[in-house]
Amino acid sequence: MQMTLEEARKRFPNGPEPIALQYAGQWIAWNNDRTSIIAHGANFGKVRAEAIAEGYPEPLMQRVLGTPFVGMA
């Protein structure tokens, strides 16, 4: 299923924005408002531990799809 960015925003209004291509294939930890990435890397446990160490005891974790990837360059 393909949809435009505008269609995705309407369908998933609380979803995070597109992720930069540099994070493809990695785990990222978002702050509580999903406005900034507080940690990222290949290992879920390490990324989560880094986010907790930064003061986010329950970070929102997301696995970013690998390439081919549609996102911000």
N, C-alpha and C positions, 0 to 999 in steps of 0.2 A: 504494500500500500504506500503510495507516495502522496505527500501533501505539502503545500507551501508552508513557509514559516508562519504566515498570518493565520492559516487554517489550524496549524498546531497550537498557536497561542490561544485561539478561540476554543479549541477542543480541550486543552489542558491549561487553563488560566493560571494555575498555581505551580506549573512546572518550571524547572530552571531554564535559563536562556541557553542557546547553543554554546558549546564548549570549544575553546580554541583547539586547533589541530595539534598543537604541541602536547596535549594531554591524551591523544588517541592511544588506546590500549592500556591506560593507567587507571588506578583508583584515585578518586579525589574526595576530599572531605570539605564540605561546605560549612560556613557559619550558620547560625540558627535561622537567619533570614534568607539564606540562599543568595546572598548578594556578593560574596567573595569566597574564593577557594583558600582554605587555611593550610592544607597539606595535600601532597600528591606523590604518587610513586607506583611501582609495580606490585608491591606487597601490601595486601589489605591490612594485616596486623601492624606493620610499621607505620603506615599512613594514619591509621586510627590512633595509635599510641602517640604519634606526633601531634595530632589534633587535640588529644586529651591534655598533653603537656602544654599546649598553647592556651588552655583554659576552656575547652569545649568538652565537657564530660560525656555528652551524647551527640557526637557529630553526625550529620547526615552524610552517609557514604554513597558514592555513585561510581559504578564502573563505566568508563567511557569506551565506546566501541572502537575497535581498531580500524585501520584503513581497509578498503575505501570508506571514507568518512565524510559526512556532510556537516560542515560547521564553519566557524569563522577561521580565516587564514591568519 
